[in-house]
Amino acid sequence: MKKIFFGAIIAAMMFVNAKALNAELLDVAKSEMQRAYQELQKQPQPPYYIGYSITDVYNRRLSSSVGKIETADSNRTRVLDIDLRVGSPALDNTHIIRGQRMSFSIAPTSFALPIENNSTAIKKDIWLATDRVYKSALETFDKVVTNKKVKVAEEDSSADFSIEKPVQYSEPVREINIDWARWEDLVNRVSAEFLKDNRIYFGKVSLSLETLVKYYLATDGTEIRQFQPFIRIYISGSTKADDGMSLPLYKSYFAFLPEQMPSEATLMKDVNELMVTLKQLREAPLMTTYSGPALMSGEASGVFFHEIFGHRVEGHRQKDPDDAQTFKNSLNQLVISPVINVTFDPTINEMNGKILSGYYKFDDEGIPSQRVSVVERGIFKNFLMSRSPIQGFEHSNGHGRKEYGSKACSRQSNLIVKSEKIMPMKDLRQLLLDEAKKQGKEFALYFVDVQGGFTFTGRAIPNSFNVNPLLVYKIYVDGRPDEMVRGVDLIGTPLTTFSHIVATADDFGVFNGICGAESGSVPVSACSPTLLVSKIEVQKKKKSQAKLPILDAPQSNVNP
């Protein structure tokens, strides 16, 4: 208890110091940026734009494994990311050098800054970092110019940087008060529930608080300070089937504020339901390969759209000659079932009473967040844009995003799928059975829960996706009870899968997660109703070859 309490004091002290630093940090960084920009104008090849992204990061973590605290720590960092451009907006050092894969870490652009309130030290580090980035930008720009001379004409001749209206915005930094002593006791009691089942080999509950104070300053006059708190709770457990297959399940919760966190009753209910499901999974039959109709719950279909659709409408990919550019020439064409509408909306932080983690006021290039309608009744309308233009889309729509330590590119936010053809779940289920009968199938599949997935968008390998289901059921056409199965991955190619979407239910699911891509890990949400797809394909999941533990689990003093 003393150690945790001491950590709480340190975290509070760091927060107070951070608030005192806000005004001074902004002034120090601004003066050094202006000095660098003015002095570098005297060079033969001066920068035309400098942007400083400074992120103050505060993390507090608490995790418990089967009833005992496993991790309790806090830390603070400050990161400077520099976007320095030489050349002109039409052609600069960020231009893709053909013949090498697009990389967002070719040159160092990210640097640690002192967390102490010392303007001299901060100025010196910013000065040295800017000098290093400028020299690297000159070298890269020479390669860009040479590359253009020796390669064939580019398919997309659009500019490298969009000129946007400068913005000034500042919001207060507030203190996030969590009763860590109470939560230490609570996560211990919740995770101790896993001791009731000796066949659960991993049982953990974790709580994390991350607060970001994000500054963006640029030579075009942009000056932004925004505060972003993220609270995440995870309940995760894992068991093993007799054939060696590892079977994980988890439940996650997301909140911006402590009052939005789940209650103790909710956590206890959910951990016990998860344990029951793990036991059922352990005893469930192994699924074989399958091709046929399926239902995907709202959460599952949200992840499905995020993987097979969302990444393919990120604007920067349409410029990369190595990318498949699935929808590059699809403007105003039917690309999905005409019952489907897809938007990305980072301006909202909840929908239908459910919190959305892909919310932000300004993106990481100083552009206000915007709602983007990408698909309207199956017709493709727009890309998600950063400040890197593509042919026909010359300006950002507020989706230039990054994790601190990375360079921004176009990324997803709150993906929202809506349908022109909704029906009660019982009617959608009957439609599924009718489709299965029509295809001569003994059963259809119902994907209830998924872990995430991945997708390939490059030209060098087949464009495909893989979504990782956690909970899948067979729904029999002859009326037999639904049967839980295990051991499959949902696979396919995007355009074919899109063409098989038939209808949706009148429900709504939200998946809050972290998406990892070229510009690091960013919070996103995927929202969708339950989806009926007339044809999907699954393959066998990779299976561990390790045997079950030789010894029985040690006895616990927790009553089942």
C-alpha positions in Angstrom: 0.0 0.0 0.0 2.8 2.4 0.8 4.4 1.9 -2.6 1.2 2.6 -4.5 0.4 5.6 -2.3 3.9 7.0 -3.0 3.4 6.5 -6.7 0.1 8.5 -6.5 1.9 11.4 -4.9 4.6 11.4 -7.6 1.9 11.3 -10.4 0.1 14.2 -8.8 3.3 16.2 -8.5 4.1 15.6 -12.1 0.6 16.8 -13.2 0.9 20.0 -11.2 4.3 20.7 -12.7 3.0 20.0 -16.2 0.2 22.5 -15.8 2.8 25.2 -14.7 4.8 24.4 -17.8 2.0 24.8 -20.3 2.3 28.5 -21.1 6.1 28.6 -20.8 6.6 25.5 -23.0 4.4 27.1 -25.7 6.3 30.3 -25.6 9.8 28.7 -25.6 9.0 26.4 -28.5 7.4 29.2 -30.5 10.3 31.6 -30.1 12.8 28.9 -31.0 10.8 27.8 -34.1 10.6 31.4 -35.3 14.3 32.0 -34.8 15.2 28.8 -36.7 12.9 29.6 -39.6 14.1 33.2 -39.9 17.8 32.2 -39.8 17.4 29.3 -42.2 15.9 31.6 -44.8 19.5 32.8 -45.3 20.5 29.3 -46.6 20.6 28.4 -50.3 17.7 26.0 -49.8 15.6 27.3 -46.9 12.6 25.5 -45.4 9.2 26.7 -46.5 7.4 25.2 -43.5 8.3 24.0 -40.0 5.8 22.3 -37.7 6.5 21.4 -34.1 4.4 18.7 -32.5 5.1 18.4 -28.8 3.4 15.8 -26.6 3.5 15.7 -22.9 2.6 12.1 -22.0 1.5 10.9 -18.5 0.9 7.2 -17.9 -0.4 5.4 -14.8 -0.9 1.7 -15.0 -2.3 -0.9 -12.6 -2.7 -4.6 -13.3 -3.6 -7.6 -11.3 -3.1 -11.3 -12.1 -5.3 -13.9 -10.3 -5.8 -11.7 -7.3 -2.5 -10.0 -6.8 -1.0 -6.7 -8.1 1.4 -7.5 -10.9 2.2 -4.0 -12.1 1.8 -0.6 -10.5 3.8 2.3 -12.1 3.6 5.7 -13.5 5.8 7.7 -15.9 6.1 10.9 -17.8 7.7 11.8 -21.1 7.9 14.7 -23.5 8.4 14.2 -27.2 9.1 16.6 -30.0 8.2 15.7 -33.5 9.4 18.0 -36.3 7.8 18.4 -39.8 10.3 20.4 -41.7 9.9 20.8 -45.4 12.3 22.2 -48.1 11.5 22.7 -51.7 7.9 23.9 -52.2 4.4 22.6 -51.5 4.4 21.2 -55.1 7.6 19.1 -54.5 9.4 18.7 -51.2 11.5 16.3 -49.2 8.5 14.2 -48.1 7.9 13.1 -51.7 7.9 9.3 -52.3 11.2 8.1 -53.6 10.2 5.4 -56.0 12.1 2.1 -55.9 12.1 2.0 -52.1 9.2 1.3 -49.9 7.5 4.3 -48.4 8.9 4.7 -44.9 8.0 7.1 -42.1 11.3 6.7 -40.3 14.0 7.2 -43.0 15.4 10.2 -41.1 15.2 11.1 -37.4 12.3 13.5 -36.8 11.4 12.6 -33.2 13.3 13.7 -30.1 13.0 13.6 -26.3 12.7 16.9 -24.6 13.4 17.7 -20.9 10.4 17.3 -18.6 11.8 19.8 -16.1 10.9 23.5 -16.3 14.1 24.7 -17.8 13.8 27.0 -20.8 17.5 26.9 -21.6 17.6 23.1 -21.8 14.4 23.0 -23.8 15.6 25.6 -26.3 19.0 23.9 -26.7 17.3 20.5 -27.5 14.9 22.1 -30.0 17.8 23.9 -31.7 19.9 20.8 -32.1 16.9 18.7 -33.2 15.8 21.3 -35.8 19.4 21.5 -37.2 19.5 17.7 -37.6 16.2 17.5 -39.3 17.0 20.4 -41.6 20.2 18.8 -42.8 18.5 15.5 -43.3 15.7 17.2 -45.3 18.3 18.8 -47.6 19.8 15.4 -48.3 16.5 13.7 -48.9 15.3 16.5 -51.2 18.3 16.0 -53.4 17.4 12.3 -53.7 13.8 13.2 -54.5 14.9 15.5 -57.4 17.2 12.9 -58.8 14.6 10.1 -58.5 12.1 12.2 -60.5 14.6 12.6 -63.3 15.5 8.9 -63.7 12.0 7.4 -63.2 9.0 7.3 -65.5 6.3 9.9 -65.1 4.2 9.5 -61.9 0.6 8.3 -62.1 -0.3 11.0 -59.5 1.3 14.4 -60.0 -0.5 16.1 -57.1 1.4 18.3 -54.7 3.2 17.1 -51.6 1.7 19.5 -49.1 -1.7 21.3 -48.9 -1.9 25.0 -47.8 -4.6 25.2 -45.1 -6.0 28.0 -43.0 -4.0 28.5 -39.8 -5.8 27.8 -36.5 -5.3 29.1 -33.0 -6.9 27.0 -30.2 -6.2 26.3 -26.6 -8.0 24.2 -24.0 -7.3 23.9 -20.3 -5.5 20.9 -18.9 -7.7 19.3 -16.2 -6.8 16.9 -13.5 -8.1 13.3 -13.8 -8.9 12.0 -10.3 -9.0 8.3 -10.0 -9.1 6.6 -6.5 -6.2 4.3 -7.2 -6.3 2.6 -3.7 -9.9 1.6 -4.4 -9.1 0.4 -7.9 -6.1 -1.6 -6.6 -8.5 -3.5 -4.3 -11.1 -3.8 -7.0 -8.8 -5.2 -9.8 -7.5 -7.7 -7.2 -10.9 -8.9 -6.4 -12.0 -9.2 -10.0 -8.9 -11.0 -11.2 -9.2 -13.4 -8.2 -12.4 -14.8 -9.8 -10.2 -16.6 -12.3 -8.8 -18.8 -9.5 -12.2 -20.6 -9.5 -11.3 -22.5 -12.6 -7.9 -24.3 -12.6 -8.1 -24.7 -16.4 -7.8 -20.9 -16.9 -4.0 -20.5 -17.2 -4.0 -16.7 -17.5 -6.3 -14.3 -15.8 -5.6 -10.6 -15.6 -7.4 -7.3 -15.0 -5.6 -4.0 -15.9 -6.4 -0.3 -15.6 -4.5 2.4 -17.4 -4.7 6.2 -17.5 -3.0 8.0 -20.3 -3.2 11.8 -20.5 -1.8 13.7 -23.5 -1.2 17.4 -23.6 -0.6 18.0 -27.3 0.9 21.2 -28.8 1.1 21.9 -32.5 3.0 25.0 -33.6 3.8 25.9 -37.2 5.4 28.7 -39.2 2.0 29.3 -41.0 0.6 30.7 -37.7 -1.1 27.6 -36.4 -1.0 27.3 -32.6 -2.9 24.5 -30.9 -3.0 23.0 -27.4 -5.4 20.2 -26.7 -5.9 17.8 -23.8 -6.7 14.1 -24.4 -7.3 11.7 -21.5 -7.8 8.0 -22.1 -8.9 5.4 -19.5 -8.8 1.8 -20.5 -9.8 -1.3 -18.5 -9.1 -4.9 -19.8 -10.3 -8.2 -18.4 -8.4 -11.0 -20.2 -8.3 -14.7 -19.7 -6.9 -17.7 -21.5 -7.5 -21.4 -21.4 -6.3 -24.4 -23.5 -8.2 -27.1 -25.2 -7.2 -30.7 -24.9 -5.7 -30.6 -28.4 -3.4 -27.8 -27.4 -5.2 -24.9 -28.9 -4.9 -21.7 -26.9 -8.2 -19.9 -26.4 -8.1 -16.3 -25.2 -11.0 -14.0 -24.4 -11.1 -10.5 -23.2 -13.5 -7.7 -22.3 -12.5 -4.1 -22.7 -13.9 -0.8 -21.5 -13.0 2.7 -22.6 -13.7 6.1 -21.0 -12.5 9.7 -21.2 -13.5 10.5 -17.6 -13.6 8.5 -14.3 -17.4 8.9 -14.1 -17.7 6.9 -17.3 -15.8 3.9 -15.9 -17.7 0.6 -15.3 -19.1 -0.3 -11.9 -17.8 -3.1 -9.7 -21.0 -5.0 -10.4 -20.5 -4.8 -14.1 -16.9 -6.0 -13.9 -17.8 -8.9 -11.6 -20.6 -9.9 -13.9 -18.5 -9.7 -17.0 -15.5 -11.6 -15.6 -17.8 -14.5 -14.5 -19.5 -14.6 -17.9 -16.1 -14.6 -19.6 -15.1 -17.6 -17.4 -18.2 -19.5 -18.4 -17.5 -18.8 -22.1 -13.9 -20.0 -21.7 -15.1 -23.3 -20.3 -17.5 -23.7 -23.2 -14.8 -22.8 -25.7 -12.5 -25.4 -24.2 -15.1 -28.1 -24.8 -16.3 -26.8 -28.1 -15.6 -28.8 -31.3 -13.0 -27.7 -33.7 -14.4 -25.9 -36.8 -13.3 -27.0 -40.3 -12.9 -24.7 -43.3 -16.2 -23.2 -44.5 -17.6 -21.0 -47.3 -21.2 -19.8 -47.0 -23.5 -17.2 -45.3 -22.8 -15.7 -42.0 -23.9 -13.1 -39.5 -21.4 -10.7 -37.9 -22.3 -8.9 -34.7 -22.0 -5.1 -34.6 -18.6 -5.2 -33.0 -17.4 -8.0 -35.3 -18.6 -6.2 -38.5 -17.1 -2.9 -37.2 -13.7 -4.6 -37.1 -14.5 -6.3 -40.4 -15.0 -2.8 -42.0 -12.0 -1.3 -40.3 -9.7 -3.9 -41.8 -11.1 -4.6 -45.2 -12.4 -1.1 -46.1 -11.0 1.6 -43.8 -7.3 1.1 -44.6 -8.0 1.2 -48.3 -9.6 4.7 -48.1 -6.7 6.3 -46.3 -5.6 8.9 -48.8 -1.8 8.6 -48.6 -2.0 5.1 -49.9 -3.4 6.3 -53.3 -0.1 8.1 -53.9 2.1 5.1 -53.1 3.1 3.3 -56.4 3.5 0.1 -54.4 0.0 0.2 -52.9 -2.9 -1.7 -54.6 -5.0 1.6 -54.5 -8.2 -0.4 -54.4 -10.5 2.6 -54.7 -8.3 5.1 -56.5 -10.5 5.1 -59.6 -13.8 4.3 -57.9 -15.1 7.8 -57.3 -18.9 7.9 -57.8 -19.0 4.2 -58.5 -20.8 1.4 -56.6 -18.2 -0.3 -54.4 -20.3 -1.9 -51.7 -23.8 -3.2 -51.4 -26.2 -0.2 -52.1 -27.8 -0.7 -48.6 -24.5 0.5 -46.9 -23.4 4.0 -45.9 -20.0 4.6 -44.3 -18.8 7.7 -42.6 -15.7 8.6 -40.5 -16.6 11.2 -37.8 -14.0 12.2 -35.2 -16.1 15.2 -34.1 -18.4 13.0 -31.9 -17.3 11.3 -28.7 -20.4 9.0 -28.3 -23.1 7.5 -30.3 -26.3 5.8 -29.1 -25.0 6.2 -25.6 -21.7 4.4 -26.3 -18.3 6.2 -26.0 -16.2 6.5 -29.1 -12.4 6.5 -28.7 -11.7 7.9 -32.1 -12.7 11.4 -31.1 -10.5 14.4 -31.3 -10.9 18.2 -32.0 -7.8 18.7 -34.1 -5.7 16.2 -36.0 -1.9 16.0 -35.7 -1.3 18.4 -38.5 -3.3 21.3 -37.0 -6.5 20.7 -39.0 -9.9 20.7 -37.3 -11.6 17.3 -37.2 -14.3 16.8 -39.8 -17.0 14.3 -40.6 -16.3 12.6 -43.9 -18.9 10.7 -45.8 -17.0 8.0 -47.7 -19.8 5.8 -49.0 -23.4 6.8 -49.7 -25.7 4.0 -50.6 -22.8 1.9 -51.8 -21.4 4.8 -53.9 -17.8 5.8 -53.2 -17.5 9.5 -52.4 -14.3 10.5 -50.6 -11.0 9.5 -49.1 -9.6 10.2 -45.6 -7.1 13.0 -46.2 -4.1 14.4 -44.4 -2.1 17.4 -45.7 -0.7 15.2 -48.4 -2.9 15.8 -51.5 -3.9 13.2 -54.0 -5.3 13.6 -57.5 -8.8 15.2 -57.1 -8.5 15.7 -53.4 -6.3 18.8 -52.8 -7.0 19.5 -49.1 -7.0 17.8 -45.7 -10.3 16.7 -44.1 -8.8 16.4 -40.6 -7.5 12.9 -40.7 -3.7 13.4 -40.5 -2.9 11.4 -37.4 0.0 9.9 -35.6 1.3 8.5 -32.4 3.9 10.7 -30.7 7.3 9.7 -32.1 5.9 9.1 -35.6 5.1 11.2 -38.7 1.5 11.9 -39.5 -0.4 10.4 -42.5 -4.1 9.8 -43.2 -5.7 7.5 -40.7 -9.1 6.3 -39.6 -11.1 7.8 -36.7 -14.7 6.9 -35.7 -15.8 4.5 -38.5 -19.6 4.4 -38.6 -21.6 1.9 -40.8 -25.3 2.5 -41.3 -27.7 0.7 -43.5 -30.7 1.5 -45.7 -32.1 -2.0 -45.1 -32.5 -2.9 -41.4 -34.7 -5.4 -39.7 -35.2 -7.0 -36.3 -32.5 -9.5 -35.3 -35.0 -12.4 -35.4 -35.9 -11.5 -39.1 -32.2 -11.2 -40.0 -31.5 -14.6 -38.5 -34.4 -16.1 -40.5 -33.0 -14.5 -43.7 -29.6 -16.1 -42.8 -31.2 -19.5 -42.5 -33.1 -19.0 -45.8 -29.8 -18.1 -47.5 -28.1 -21.2 -46.0 -30.9 -23.5 -47.3 -30.7 -21.9 -50.7 -27.0 -22.6 -50.8 -27.5 -26.2 -49.6 -25.7 -25.6 -46.3 -26.3 -27.6 -43.2 -25.5 -24.5 -41.1 -24.5 -20.9 -41.2 -22.0 -19.1 -39.0 -22.5 -16.3 -36.5 -19.4 -14.3 -35.5 -20.1 -12.8 -32.0 -16.8 -11.5 -30.8 -13.5 -10.7 -32.5 -10.0 -9.8 -31.3 -8.9 -7.7 -34.2 -7.3 -8.4 -37.5 -4.9 -7.3 -40.2 -4.9 -6.6 -43.9 -2.5 -6.3 -46.9 -2.9 -3.4 -49.3 0.4 -3.6 -51.2 0.8 -4.8 -54.8 3.6 -7.2 -54.1 1.3 -9.7 -52.4 -2.3 -10.7 -52.8 -4.7 -8.1 -51.3 -6.5 -9.9 -48.6 -7.7 -9.6 -45.0 -7.7 -11.8 -41.9 -10.1 -11.1 -39.0 -9.4 -13.0 -35.8 -12.7 -14.3 -34.3 -12.9 -15.2 -30.6 -16.5 -16.4 -30.4 -18.2 -18.2 -33.2 -21.5 -20.2 -33.4 -23.0 -22.6 -35.9 -26.6 -21.9 -36.6 -28.3 -25.0 -38.0 -31.0 -24.8 -40.7 -32.9 -27.8 -39.2 -33.6 -26.0 -35.9 -30.9 -27.7 -33.7 -29.6 -25.4 -30.9 -26.8 -23.1 -31.9 -23.4 -24.7 -31.3 -20.2 -22.9 -30.3 -17.1 -23.8 -32.3 -13.5 -22.7 -32.2 -10.4 -22.6 -34.3 -11.2 -20.4 -37.4 -10.0 -17.2 -38.9 -12.2 -15.1 -41.2 -10.4 -14.4 -44.5 -11.1 -13.0 -47.9 -10.5 -10.3 -50.5 -12.2 -7.0 -50.1 -14.1 -6.4 -53.3 -15.6 -9.9 -53.4 -16.6 -9.7 -49.8 -18.3 -6.3 -50.2 -20.5 -7.6 -53.0 -22.0 -10.2 -50.6 -23.5 -7.9 -48.0 -27.2 -8.4 -47.9 -28.9 -6.6 -45.0 -28.4 -5.5 -41.4 -30.1 -5.7 -38.1 -31.6 -2.7 -36.2 -28.9 -3.0 -33.4 -25.6 -1.1 -33.0 -22.2 -2.3 -31.8 -19.1 -0.4 -30.9 -15.5 -1.7 -31.0 -13.0 0.7 -29.3 -9.4 -0.2 -30.1 -5.9 0.8 -31.0 -4.9 0.7 -34.7 -1.3 0.3 -35.6 0.0 1.4 -39.0 2.7 3.6 -40.6 2.3 6.5 -38.2 2.1 4.4 -35.0 -0.8 3.4 -32.8 -3.8 5.7 -32.7 -7.2 5.2 -30.9 -10.1 4.4 -33.2 -13.7 3.2 -33.0 -15.6 0.9 -35.4 -19.4 1.1 -35.2 -21.8 -1.1 -37.1 -25.1 -3.0 -36.9 -25.1 -6.8 -37.1 -24.4 -7.7 -40.8 -25.6 -10.5 -43.0 -23.1 -11.6 -45.6 -24.3 -14.2 -48.1 -20.8 -15.7 -48.5 -17.7 -15.6 -46.3 -14.7 -17.9 -46.0 -12.9 -19.2 -43.0 -9.7 -21.1 -42.6 -8.3 -23.1 -39.7 -6.5 -21.1 -37.1 -2.9 -21.7 -36.3 -2.7 -24.1 -33.3 -0.1 -24.5 -30.6 1.6 -27.8 -30.5 2.4 -27.6 -26.7 0.7 -30.1 -24.4 -1.4 -29.2 -21.4 0.5 -28.6 -18.2 1.8 -31.9 -16.7 1.1 -30.9 -13.1 -2.2 -29.9 -11.7 -2.7 -26.3 -10.8 -1.9 -25.3 -7.2 -4.8 -25.2 -4.8 -6.4 -21.8 -4.3 -8.4 -20.6 -1.3 -11.1 -19.1 -3.6 -14.4 -21.0 -3.5 -15.9 -21.9 -6.9 
